[in-house]
Amino acid sequence: MIIDTAKYTAPGGHEVNEDSILLLEDKGVFAVADGLGGHSSGEVASAAAVRYITENFSGNYDEKSIAELLEGANGYVAKNGAGGKTTIAAAFVHNDIFIPVNAGDSRVYYFRDGKIIFISKDHSVCRASVDMGMISFEEIRGNDDRSRLLKVLGGAEKLGAKCAAPITMQSGDAFLICSDGFWEYVLEGEMEADLLKSETPEKWLEYMLKRHILRAKNAGDNYSAVCGFIRGDEDKKVSTAPKGSLLLPLTLIFAAAAALGAGILLTNSNEPDATLGASADTAYASSEI
């Protein structure tokens, strides 16, 4: 399988972007970490989490090894996160198998035929309330307890990480990994609607970002997303645009954000990286897994 990806991260209404994005396309590792805004050094914690995964992923894609990797990241953040804590949402892809894992309320979404078939389970008071039938899933957004998390990296000595059930990928599938600052302002039905009208992951991300900016008015939390389109080796390449060629359509998004007081910097890269900074960052890539 080949995965075409797009990523975006921005500080929203804050001076510091505490989110970090990780793309290791050659290894099939994709992640978003969201440093906790109510704690000190959230940006240090999220950067530490993606650094640990980058440097310590062994290439073993079994669920036990991935869970152990997150346990190691938990300890590393506790020691090297300057007192900060962070969520993590990640996917490990190998041999047409997609393995999601998360801690906190950053999410992994998986789509087939334009519909969501998997959403990672938040480790939060709100999600626990959903499980107990006290509120609906849709009522998580805007709930007073939404920021009360039950599991994060750098918190408890033992994370208790568990992977969700592996998904066998099919050509035409898609995925989205994002921080809560992103999904708070983009509804699940909107994710599906925008996916159905998108030929590339960058176009899908563009549609969702338009919704986010119009709704949040760049006054919300940091927001980050990685999205991917999955295609078979025999399929026509989804994203063939050269670097910089997507500047024009994205200008509409960035102009709206600039009008709301956001500082924007457009970058393009095909290199695996962890993105952390005060300005927005966008990149597109294609890799064979």
Backbone as a ProteinNet text record, in pm:
[ID]
protein_1_A
[PRIMARY]
MIIDTAKYTAPGGHEVNEDSILLLEDKGVFAVADGLGGHSSGEVASAAAVRYITENFSGNYDEKSIAELLEGANGYVAKNGAGGKTTIAAAFVHNDIFIPVNAGDSRVYYFRDGKIIFISKDHSVCRASVDMGMISFEEIRGNDDRSRLLKVLGGAEKLGAKCAAPITMQSGDAFLICSDGFWEYVLEGEMEADLLKSETPEKWLEYMLKRHILRAKNAGDNYSAVCGFIRGDEDKKVSTAPKGSLLLPLTLIFAAAAALGAGILLTNSNEPDATLGASADTAYASSEI
[TERTIARY]
84.1	0	88.3	34	99.6	9.8	70.7	-5	38.8	-56.1	-32.1	-79.9	1.3	-31.4	-27.3	-98.3	-92.8	-95.8	-28.6	-27.7	-38.6	-88.5	-104.6	-100.7	-35.7	-39.4	-33.2	-107	-111.1	-141	-99.9	-118.1	-258.4	-345.9	-478.8	-471.9	-539.6	-540.5	-431.6	-333.9	-226.4	-94.6	-6.5	124.6	215.6	200.3	286.4	206	260.2	197.6	254.1	169.7	213.3	190.7	143.2	125.2	254.6	276.5	387	333.2	381.9	341.9	461	435.8	540.9	497.1	579.2	559.9	689.9	687.3	798.6	742.3	731	662	727	860.3	930	905.7	868.7	840.5	691.4	609.1	465.8	423.5	483.8	449.6	398.2	278.9	214.9	158.7	183.1	138	114.7	25.5	2.3	6.9	85.6	94.2	51.2	-28.7	-85.8	-44.7	51.5	93.3	-19.6	-35.2	-149.8	-131.6	-228.1	-219.2	-226.7	-289.1	-300	-177.9	-79.3	41.1	161.1	268.7	388	454	513.5	599.1	528.7	404.9	334.6	405.5	464.3	535.1	660.2	723.3	841.3	799.5	688.1	639.1	599.7	526.9	484.7	604.4	701.1	821.6	900.8	905.2	975.7	909.9	777.1	705.4	738.9	733.4	762.7	911.2	995.8	1139	1166.8	1102.9	1125.4	1080	963.9	913	1005.3	1051	1141	1269.2	1325.6	1456.4	1449.8	1333.4	1326.5	1234	1165	1081.5	1170.4	1148.4	1237.2	1203.3	1088.2	1044.3	958	926.2	835.1	692.9	605.2	470.5	366.7	408.5	310.1	257.9	137.5	70.4	145.5	207.9	282.2	400.3	473.2	589.5	548.8	436.8	390.1	344.8	275.4	234.1	355.7	458	581	650.9	643.1	701.6	634.3	501.9	432.2	461.9	479.7	519.6	654.9	746.6	876.6	864	776.6	754.7	697.3	611.2	553.8	663.5	753	863.2	958.7	981.2	1072.3	1015.6	886.1	823.3	828.8	807.8	813	950.7	1055.1	1191.9	1242.7	1194.5	1251.6	1151.4	1031.7	928.3	918.5	1017.8	1020.5	893.6	840	720.3	590.7	598.4	478.4	424	303	236	178.3	148.6	98.5	9.5	-85.8	-162.5	-81.7	-126.2	-65.4	-172.8	-174.5	-256.8	-166.9	-162.2	-66.2	-120.5	-60	-89.7	42.2	49.5	165.8	118.2	177.4	128.5	235.9	199	295.3	220	263.4	201.5	49.7	3.3	-139.5	-220.6	-154.5	-222.6	-203.2	-311.9	-314	-342.8	-248.1	-262.9	-271.7	-388.9	-404.7	-378.5	-328.2	-305.3	-314	-359.2	-369.5	-367.3	-338.8	-351.5	-399.9	-511.4	-569.6	-681.5	-700.9	-814.1	-773.1	-646.6	-612.6	-663.8	-710.8	-785.8	-727.6	-759.3	-736.5	-873.2	-898.6	-1020.5	-978.8	-1061	-1035.1	-1162.7	-1148.3	-1262.1	-1257.3	-1372.4	-1387.2	-1516.1	-1505.2	-1619.2	-1677.7	-1588.9	-1631.8	-1695	-1701.5	-1764.5	-1664.1	-1684.7	-1598.2	-1630.8	-1528.5	-1547.9	-1474.6	-1393	-1320.8	-1289.4	-1312	-1266.8	-1199.9	-1079.3	-1012	-1090.7	-1077.9	-1154.9	-1076.4	-1136.6	-1071.6	-1053.4	-943.4	-923.6	-956.3	-1085.2	-1131.1	-1255.2	-1285.1	-1405.9	-1529.3	-1525.2	-1639.6	-1667.2	-1560.9	-1581	-1633.2	-1585.9	-1637.6	-1786.3	-1826.5	-1968.1	-2051.1	-1993	-2060.4	-2081.2	-1975.9	-1983.7	-2089.1	-2110.6	-2209.6	-2348.8	-2362.3	-2492.2	-2537	-2444.7	-2480.6	-2491.1	-2407.7	-2413.5	-2395.8	-2427.8	-2405.5	-2264.7	-2219.3	-2086.6	-2076.4	-2183.1	-2182.2	-2171.3	-2215.5	-2213.6	-2075.3	-1977.5	-1841.6	-1791.2	-1819.3	-1777.5	-1847.4	-1767.6	-1824	-1859.3	-1840.5	-1872.4	-1773.1	-1820.1	-1734.8	-1619.9	-1639.2	-1536.3	-1445.6	-1454.6	-1384	-1232.2	-1178.8	-1033.6	-981.6	-1070.3	-1027.9	-990.3	-860.9	-810.8	-770.7	-788	-760.2	-629.1	-573.5	-449	-371.3	-245.7	-159.1	-15.2	69.9	212.6	274.6	357.3	421.9	341.8	230.2	145.7	178.8	97.2	118.7	246.6	304	427.4	407.7	292.7	261.3	142.3	159.2	55.8	-57.9	-23.4	-123.5	-170	-74.5	-108	-161	-263.6	-320.2	-354.2	-315.5	-351	-496	-561.1	-693.2	-677.2	-786.3	-780.2	-723.3	-629.3	-570.9	-676.9	-656.7	-747.7	-673.9	-731.5	-673.3	-709.5	-608.6	-632.5	-679.7	-758.5	-802.4	-773.6	-747.1	-728	-854.4	-836.9	-950	-982.9	-923.4	-943.1	-870.8	-902.9	-838.6	-831	-741.5	-734	-705	-740.8	-716.6	-669	-557.2	-505	-497.7	-559.6	-568.2	-576.3	-541.4	-555	-698.5	-733	-870.6	-902.4	-800.5	-822.8	-870.7	-846.5	-895.8	-1036.5	-1056.4	-1187.8	-1297.2	-1258.7	-1359.3	-1442.1	-1379.8	-1446.9	-1481.8	-1452.7	-1488.7	-1567.5	-1694.7	-1780.8	-1753.7	-1787.3	-1760.1	-1831.6	-1956.6	-2028.6	-1963.6	-1902.3	-1832.5	-1702.7	-1634.9	-1515.3	-1550.1	-1660.5	-1704.2	-1744.3	-1820.3	-1866.5	-1748.5	-1651.9	-1535.4	-1447.3	-1440	-1362.6	-1421.9	-1552.9	-1619.1	-1597.2	-1572.1	-1552.7	-1404.9	-1315.1	-1172.1	-1098.6	-1013.6	-932.7	-794.6	-755.5	-623.3	-635.6	-541.1	-547	-531.1	-451.7	-436.2	-565.4	-642.5	-771.4	-868.5	-867.3	-951.4	-917.6	-788.3	-744.7	-783.6	-773.3	-811.7	-958.6	-1046.1	-1188.8	-1215.2	-1152	-1175.2	-1119.9	-1006.1	-948	-1035.7	-1100.5	-1192.6	-1303	-1358	-1462.1	-1406	-1287.3	-1227.6	-1206.7	-1147.9	-1117.1	-1243.5	-1344.5	-1469.1	-1539.4	-1527.4	-1598.3	-1520.6	-1390.5	-1309	-1261.6	-1256.8	-1209.2	-1068.8	-991.8	-852.9	-835.3	-938.2	-932.5	-926.7	-925.3	-929.2	-791.9	-789.5	-667.9	-577	-451.8	-365.7	-440.7	-420.1	-488.3	-395.6	-396.7	-305.8	-374.9	-333.8	-392.6	-295.1	-299.8	-232.7	-340.6	-352.4	-449	-380.7	-433.4	-372.3	-474.3	-441.6	-519	-440.3	-507.8	-442.8	-481	-382.9	-408.4	-317.9	-364.9	-284.9	-173	-71.8	42.1	0.1	-107.2	-150.7	-237.2	-282.8	-371	-294.2	-365.2	-307.6	-272.1	-154.7	-110.9	-210.1	-243.3	-343.2	-287.1	-169.9	-113	12.5	4.8	118.8	168	112.8	149	291	369.6	504.2	501.3	614.4	621.7	579.6	499.9	461.3	337.8	295.4	184.4	51	46	-79.4	-94.1	-4.4	-8.7	-136.4	-181.9	-297.8	-424.7	-467.6	-590.4	-577.6	-459.1	-442.9	-438	-410.1	-408.6	-543	-651.6	-784.3	-798.5	-744.1	-749.4	-664.5	-541.4	-447.7	-486.8	-550.7	-596.7	-703.3	-792.5	-895.8	-833.5	-734	-667.1	-592	-526.3	-450.6	-543	-663.1	-760.4	-802.2	-783.6	-819.9	-700	-586.8	-471.6	-374.8	-376.6	-284.8	-160.6	-45.3	78.1	93.9	112.7	111.8	243.8	298	415.8	389	398.3	373.9	505.3	514.4	632.9	590	674.8	648.7	769.7	746.1	857.2	816.3	908.7	887.3	968.5	1031	1114.6	1035.2	1060.8	997.4	1038.9	943.5	978.9	879.5	922.4	832.5	818.7	695.7	672.7	627.2	694.4	657.5	692.6	597.6	632.4	512.8	539.4	434.9	355.6	407.4	337.3	277.6	185.2	123.6	223.1	207.4	297.4	216.2	242	171.2	270.4	248.8	335.6	261	310.3	247	353.3	317.9	415.1	344.3	420.6	370.3	473.9	430.6	524.9	463.9	550.9	507.5	531.1	427.2	434.6	427.1
-120	0	125.9	232.6	362.6	459.3	542.8	639.4	779.9	860.6	1002.7	1078.1	1170.1	1236.4	1387.7	1452.3	1597.3	1625.4	1731.1	1765	1915.1	1953.9	2096.2	2112.8	2217.2	2250.7	2401	2454.4	2598.6	2626.5	2743	2774.5	2816.3	2843.2	2890.7	3026.2	3039.9	3167.3	3183.3	3093.6	3098.1	3144.1	3194.8	3236.9	3117.9	3012.8	2895.1	2778	2708.9	2586.6	2469.2	2407.3	2295.3	2160.1	2161.2	2038	2001.8	1873.6	1824.2	1718	1718.1	1620.3	1533.6	1404.6	1310.9	1235.8	1241.8	1160.8	1088.6	957.1	872.4	787.7	849.4	783.1	651.7	646.8	524.9	408.9	440.4	336.7	318.4	403.7	393	433.4	539.1	587.5	730.9	755.6	885.5	918.8	1041	1072.6	1221.8	1252.8	1389.1	1386.3	1475.8	1489.3	1629.4	1639.3	1767.3	1792.4	1883.1	1918.9	1985.5	1951.3	2000.4	2147	2228.2	2372.2	2416.5	2336.3	2374.7	2338.6	2279.5	2237.6	2311.8	2317.9	2385.4	2303.6	2372.8	2310.2	2203.7	2229.8	2134.8	2112.4	2217.5	2204	2118.4	2124	2040.9	1894.4	1870.6	1734.2	1669.7	1742.3	1683	1657.1	1749.8	1728.9	1609.2	1590.9	1477.3	1345.7	1344.5	1222.3	1179.1	1271.8	1234.1	1204.7	1271.1	1241.3	1098.2	1057.4	921.7	817.7	837.7	741.7	736.9	852.8	858.8	781.1	798.2	740.3	596.9	552.1	420.6	320.1	360.8	262.9	158.2	33.1	-76	-136.1	-99.7	-163.4	-285	-312.1	-421.3	-365.7	-423.3	-369.7	-450.1	-544.3	-617.3	-526.6	-553.5	-465.9	-455.7	-562.2	-559	-463.7	-469	-381.9	-235.2	-207.5	-69.2	-17.6	-101.3	-62.1	-35.1	-117.1	-97.1	31.3	65.4	190.3	309.8	305.9	415.5	420.3	303.5	302.6	370.8	342.3	408.4	558	598.8	741.5	809	738.8	792	823.4	729.6	752.1	861	866.1	966.1	1106.8	1122.3	1253	1293.3	1198.3	1228.9	1280.7	1227.3	1266.7	1386	1401.4	1502	1604.5	1603.6	1695.5	1823.4	1851.9	1976.1	1993.9	1882.8	1887.9	1888	1890.3	1891.8	1753	1750	1624.8	1641.1	1529.5	1537.8	1420	1444.9	1336.1	1280.3	1169.1	1112.4	1033.4	1047.7	962.6	922.3	792.6	745.6	626.5	604.5	486.3	428	294.9	221.3	131.9	150.8	85.1	-4.1	-130.8	-226.5	-344.1	-383.7	-498.8	-486.2	-368.6	-341.5	-348.8	-338.9	-338.7	-202.8	-146.5	-15.1	-36.7	-0.2	-22.7	112	147.7	274.3	258.7	366.4	367.9	513.2	535.6	672.7	676.1	795.1	824.6	967.7	988.7	1121.4	1138.5	1262	1289.5	1334.1	1318.2	1327.6	1199.6	1208.9	1097.6	1044	916.6	851.4	817.8	863.4	829.1	745.7	645.1	565.6	559.7	577.5	590.5	484.1	433.1	341.1	376.8	386	426.4	559.7	647	779.5	787.1	674.8	671	633.1	687.2	652.1	510.7	426.1	291.1	269.9	368.8	357.8	496.9	516.9	635.6	587.3	632.2	593.3	644.4	575.5	608.1	705.3	823.4	921.3	864.1	900.7	870.8	999.3	1018.3	1142.4	1117.3	1213.5	1205.7	1206.8	1286.9	1293.7	1158.8	1093.2	963.5	861.1	867.6	778.5	804.7	930.5	965.1	910.1	908.8	847.6	699.1	631.5	488.3	455	545.8	522.9	570.2	622.3	665	799.8	877.4	1005.4	1116.1	1109.4	1205.2	1128.2	1191.7	1129.9	1160.9	1086.7	1110.6	1253.7	1301.1	1435.6	1543.1	1513	1613.3	1630.6	1551.5	1569.4	1709.4	1753.9	1888.6	1992.9	2080.4	2187.8	2150.3	2023.8	1981.4	2042.1	2076.2	2138.8	2048.4	1916.1	1821.1	1775	1839.1	1787.4	1785.5	1877.1	1884.2	1796.4	1725.2	1638.1	1501.2	1476.3	1355.2	1251.2	1125.9	1015.5	943.9	969.9	903.5	994.2	1027.1	1108.8	1062.1	1098.9	1069.5	1167.8	1113.2	1196.2	1209.8	1137.3	1143.5	1031.9	928.1	814.8	739.6	671.9	597.1	491	425.3	326.5	375.4	381	432	332.5	204.4	103.6	114.6	137.8	158	29.6	44.5	-67.6	-20.8	-101.3	-70.5	-109.4	-36.3	-77	-192	-255	-368	-324.1	-400.1	-364.9	-363.2	-277.4	-264.7	-306.9	-397.2	-435.5	-329.6	-263.5	-150.8	-197.6	-112.9	-133.7	-7.9	-24.6	90.2	176.5	306	396.7	436.9	369.5	407.2	538.3	596.3	720.2	721.9	805.4	820.5	965.7	1000.3	1132.8	1115.5	1178.1	1179.9	1326.4	1361.9	1504.1	1528.7	1649.8	1692.3	1737.4	1750.9	1789.8	1930.4	2015.1	2148.2	2146.7	2035.7	2020.6	1962.9	1844.8	1779.5	1854.7	1942.8	2020.5	2106.2	2149.5	2241.8	2180.8	2053.7	1985.3	1859.7	1855.9	1744.7	1621.1	1504.7	1379.8	1374.1	1418	1419	1510.4	1618.3	1710.1	1649.2	1574.4	1502.8	1410.3	1337.8	1244.1	1318.1	1425.2	1500.6	1559.3	1612.9	1672.7	1566.9	1449.4	1340.5	1297.6	1286.4	1238.2	1329.3	1456	1549.1	1583	1506.1	1535.6	1428	1471.4	1379	1358.7	1444	1433.9	1461.3	1413	1441.6	1589.6	1661	1803.5	1880.7	1836.2	1900.2	1871.6	1747.9	1711.2	1798.8	1812.9	1894.2	2040.4	2086.9	2224.9	2249.7	2158.8	2174.5	2180.1	2089.1	2085.3	2208.9	2258.4	2377.9	2501	2507.6	2618.4	2618.3	2500.1	2490.6	2533.7	2484.5	2512.6	2662.4	2727.7	2869.7	2954	2919.8	2994.9	2977.8	2857.7	2828.1	2876.6	2852.4	2887.3	3031.5	3090.9	3228.2	3247.2	3138.1	3137.1	3179.5	3156.9	3196.6	3075.9	2955.3	2834.9	2781.8	2654.4	2584.3	2563.6	2522.7	2474.7	2365.1	2354.6	2249.4	2190.8	2058.3	1986	1864.1	1827.4	1710.8	1649.6	1517.7	1440.9	1358.9	1367.7	1283.6	1208.2	1091	1006.7	938.6	926	848.6	723	609.5	479.9	429.8	391	341	222.8	135.1	21.7	64.1	-19.1	13.5	35.8	-29.6	-20.4	101.7	169	283.6	405.2	493.2	619.1	698.5	760.3	836	945.6	957	1053.6	1194.9	1213.4	1347.2	1359.5	1433.7	1449.2	1592.3	1677.7	1818.9	1841.9	1921.2	1953.3	2047.4	2061.4	2150.4	2291.4	2353	2490.5	2508.4	2404.5	2423	2435.2	2402.6	2411.8	2545	2638.1	2765.4	2842.4	2838.8	2918.4	2878.6	2749.6	2717.5	2739.5	2714.1	2733.2	2881.1	2966.7	3109.5	3155.9	3095.4	3132.7	3105.2	2992	2957.4	3052.6	3071.7	3150.6	3297.6	3346.4	3484.9	3504.4	3404.7	3413.2	3411.8	3326	3319.3	3447.9	3503.6	3627.3	3741.1	3741.2	3845.5	3836.7	3717.9	3697.2	3710.4	3753.9	3781.3	3667.7	3570.5	3456.6	3481.6	3440	3445.2	3314.3	3316.5	3195.7	3180.7	3062.3	3030.3	2901.1	2900.5	2781.2	2713.8	2584.8	2507.4	2377.5	2320.7	2191.4	2103.5	1975.7	1885.6	1743.1	1663.8	1520.8	1442	1511.1	1445.1	1413.7	1298	1271.1	1379.6	1429.4	1535.5	1544.2	1612.6	1650.2	1800.8	1850.4	1992.1	2054.8	2161.5	2232.1	2377.4	2468.1	2608.2	2698.3	2828.3	2925.8	2955.6	2922.5	2952.5	2825.6	2843.2	2728.1	2658.6	2528.9	2453	2349.1	2341	2248.4	2173.3	2044.3	1968.1	1851.2	1802.5	1692.8	1591.7	1464.7	1360.3	1237.6	1148.9	1021.3	916.4	801.5	696.9	560.4	465.4	327.8	251	183.4	109	-40.1
0	0	0	-56.8	-56.4	19.2	103.6	182.1	144.6	99.6	75.5	198.3	248.9	374.1	361.6	451.9	469.1	618.5	660	802.7	820.6	936.7	967.7	1118.7	1165.8	1307.6	1322.8	1419.7	1441.7	1588.9	1638.1	1780.4	1818.4	1719.2	1753.1	1820	1931.8	2001.5	2104.9	2105.2	2205.2	2143	2225.4	2177.5	2150.9	2228.5	2216.8	2164	2065.6	2015	2093.4	2174	2256.4	2188.7	2063.7	1986.2	1913.4	1894.6	1811.7	1717.6	1594.7	1493.8	1457.5	1440.4	1399.5	1275.3	1170.5	1051.1	1019.7	1032.8	987.2	873.6	755.1	645.2	606	610.1	567.7	663.7	787.8	887.4	912.8	853.1	874.9	1014.2	1066.5	1200.2	1188.1	1242.2	1234.3	1372.6	1421.7	1557.4	1575.5	1668.7	1715.6	1867.5	1925.8	2071.4	2109.9	2213	2256.3	2400.3	2419.5	2554.1	2629.6	2757.3	2833.9	2869.3	2827.2	2845.2	2990.1	3074.6	3214.4	3296.9	3233.6	3304.2	3246.5	3322.2	3273.5	3163.8	3067.9	2966.3	2883.5	2844.2	2758.5	2627.3	2571.3	2443.9	2458	2574.6	2599.2	2611.3	2677.7	2697	2564.4	2480	2352.8	2261.9	2262.1	2182.2	2233.6	2365.3	2423.6	2383.1	2378	2340.1	2198.3	2102.7	1964.1	1945.4	2024.3	2016.2	2061.4	2170	2219.4	2118	2059.9	1960.5	1839.8	1794.5	1679.1	1704.8	1822.3	1852	1901.4	1944.4	2008.5	1940.9	1834.7	1765.7	1700.4	1736.7	1696.3	1561.2	1506.6	1382.8	1407.9	1535.3	1569.3	1575.5	1493.3	1481.2	1558	1640.8	1719.3	1830.1	1873.8	1968.8	2101.5	2145.2	2271.4	2261.8	2150.4	2134.1	2126.8	2059.3	2049.1	2185.5	2262	2396.5	2484.4	2471.3	2548.1	2506.2	2377.9	2329.3	2396.4	2409.1	2475.3	2624.8	2685.4	2826.5	2842.9	2749.9	2754	2733.7	2642.5	2618.5	2742.3	2813.6	2936.8	3038.3	3059.5	3152.2	3105.1	2973.3	2918	2936.3	2912.3	2931.1	3077.9	3167.1	3310.1	3351.1	3288	3323.6	3244	3121.6	3031.9	2981	3036.4	2990.7	3069.9	3152.7	3231.7	3314.9	3361.9	3445.1	3367.2	3234.2	3151.6	3125.9	3074.2	3037.8	2898.4	2833.8	2697	2662.2	2575.1	2514.8	2398.3	2343.4	2222.8	2148.5	2018.2	1931.8	1816.6	1786.4	1687.1	1610.2	1494.9	1413.9	1365.1	1368.3	1320	1206.4	1088.6	968.2	908.2	883.1	827.8	766.1	646.7	579.3	571.2	532.3	513.3	642.4	756.3	885.3	952.1	1000.1	1065.1	1213.7	1300.1	1444.5	1516.1	1570.5	1642.2	1791.8	1851	1995.3	2041.2	2164	2212.8	2364.5	2416.2	2559.3	2569.7	2640.6	2648.4	2548.1	2501.2	2411.8	2272	2235.5	2093.6	2028.5	1903.8	1845.6	1715.4	1691.6	1562.8	1504	1381.9	1307.3	1186.4	1153.2	1032.6	950	817.7	727.8	617.9	583.3	469.3	394.2	263.5	179.8	226.8	274	316.1	453.2	524.6	655.7	764.2	882.6	995.7	1041.8	1047.4	1100	1232.8	1271.3	1398.9	1451.1	1581.9	1654	1781.2	1805.6	1929.2	2049.6	2158.5	2279	2366.3	2393	2479.7	2620.2	2681.7	2823.1	2899.1	2923.7	2984.9	3069.2	3156.1	3237.5	3148.2	3042.7	2951	2885.2	2839	2773.1	2873.2	2996	3099.3	3121.7	3112.9	3128.6	3013.5	2891.6	2777.2	2802.5	2849.6	2875.3	2980.6	3075.2	3181	3140.9	3018.1	2970.2	3024.6	3081.5	3141.5	3036.5	2933.1	2823.1	2692.1	2580.5	2450.8	2402.8	2303.7	2246.8	2193.8	2130.3	2072.4	2179.6	2301.8	2408.5	2471.2	2427.2	2477.7	2443.5	2319.6	2278.7	2366	2423.3	2503	2645.1	2683.2	2819.2	2918.2	3035.4	3137.6	3180.8	3169.8	3213.5	3099.3	2983	2865.7	2883.4	2962.1	2978.7	3092.8	3158.6	3269	3211.5	3201.7	3138.5	3242.8	3207.2	3299.1	3268.3	3150.9	3111.6	3016.9	3051.2	2966.9	2983.6	2891.9	2905.7	3004.9	3094.2	3194.4	3321.9	3330.9	3449.2	3546.1	3547	3637.3	3599.4	3697.3	3673.2	3566.4	3566	3463.7	3382	3250.6	3162.1	3143	3131.2	3100.1	2956.4	2866	2724.5	2661.2	2578	2503.5	2362	2265.1	2126.7	2101.4	2012.6	1966.4	1867.6	1832.6	1740.2	1605.4	1549.6	1419.6	1310.1	1212.5	1098.4	972.1	895.7	767.1	664	611.3	521.3	384.1	319.4	182.1	101.8	-24.9	-110.8	-109.3	-92.2	-82.1	60.3	159.6	299	328.5	442.3	485.6	637.4	689.6	834.9	870.5	993.1	1048.3	1191.5	1224.2	1360.8	1401.5	1514.9	1546.8	1696.8	1735.2	1873.7	1899.8	2026.9	2059.4	2010.6	1997.6	1944.3	1800.7	1730.5	1593.8	1593.3	1656.3	1646.1	1721.8	1814.4	1886.3	1790.3	1681.2	1589.2	1454.3	1435.3	1310.6	1348.5	1316.5	1356	1270.7	1324.9	1253.3	1117.8	1113.6	986.4	883.9	931.4	842.4	790.7	875.8	830.5	714.3	729	624.8	497.7	512.8	395.9	319.3	389.9	325	259.8	321.2	262.8	129.2	122.2	1	-119.3	-94.7	-206.1	-229.6	-167.2	-177.6	-257.2	-348.4	-427.7	-368.5	-276.2	-214.9	-64.8	15	158.4	189	108.4	134.3	107.9	8.5	-17.1	97.3	145.9	260.1	380.6	407.2	519.4	498.9	376	345.2	376.9	334.9	362.8	513.7	587.4	731.7	801	753.9	813.7	791.1	677.1	653	758.4	785.3	888.5	1024.4	1056	1185.5	1205.3	1106.8	1119.9	1130.1	1051.2	1056.2	1190	1247.5	1372.3	1494.1	1496.3	1613.2	1609.6	1489	1470.7	1528.2	1520.2	1563.3	1709.3	1789.9	1930	2023.2	1967	2049	2083.9	2113.9	2154.1	2032.6	2058.9	1950.7	1876.5	1745.2	1670.7	1565.3	1557.2	1468.5	1411	1289.3	1224.3	1125.1	1117.3	1012.1	944.3	813.1	744	631.1	601.2	499.9	411.5	282.9	186.4	153.2	154	130.7	-8	-84.4	-219.7	-248.4	-336.6	-377.7	-472.1	-484.6	-569.7	-714.1	-756.3	-895.1	-921.7	-814.3	-831.5	-880.5	-948.9	-990.1	-866.7	-868.8	-753.1	-720	-593.1	-550.9	-551.3	-493.7	-479.2	-563.4	-672.4	-761.3	-767.3	-683.7	-689.3	-641.5	-715.1	-670.1	-551.1	-484.2	-369.5	-409.5	-320.6	-341.7	-427.3	-502	-594.6	-523.9	-392.6	-318.8	-247.1	-275.6	-205.9	-237.7	-363.5	-402	-328.3	-329.7	-256.7	-107.5	-50.9	91.7	128.5	31	59.3	113.1	64	111.1	259.9	303.6	445.7	526.3	480.4	557.5	561.3	453.6	453.4	560.3	571.7	674.9	813.2	831.9	962.2	991	887.6	906.8	947.7	890.8	925.2	1070.7	1127.7	1268.2	1359.6	1303.2	1388.1	1400.2	1308.6	1319.4	1237.4	1288.5	1211.1	1137.9	1006	925.1	850.5	849	770.3	696.8	565.9	485.4	456.2	486.3	451.9	390.2	308.2	246.9	269.7	300.5	326.2	298.5	247.8	231.8	332.2	428	525.8	651.6	716.5	845.6	944.3	1023	1114.7	1228.2	1332.9	1441.7	1434.5	1426.4	1406.4	1536.3	1576.2	1698.5	1679.1	1698.2	1680.7	1697.6	1693.6	1716.5	1590.9	1473.6	1350.6	1291.9	1198.5	1135.4	1045.4	1030.4	945.1	867.9	738.5	652.6	568.1	546.1	458	398.5	284.7	212.7	175.2	176.2	143.1	92.1	28.9	-19.6	11.6	62.2	97.5	74.4	43	23.9	150.9	199.9	326.2	298.8
[MASK]
+++++++++++++++++++++++++++++++++++++++++++++++++++++++++++++++++++++++++++++++++++++++++++++++++++++++++++++++++++++++++++++++++++++++++++++++++++++++++++++++++++++++++++++++++++++++++++++++++++++++++++++++++++++++++++++++++++++++++++++++++++++++++++++++++++++++++++++++++++++++++++++++++

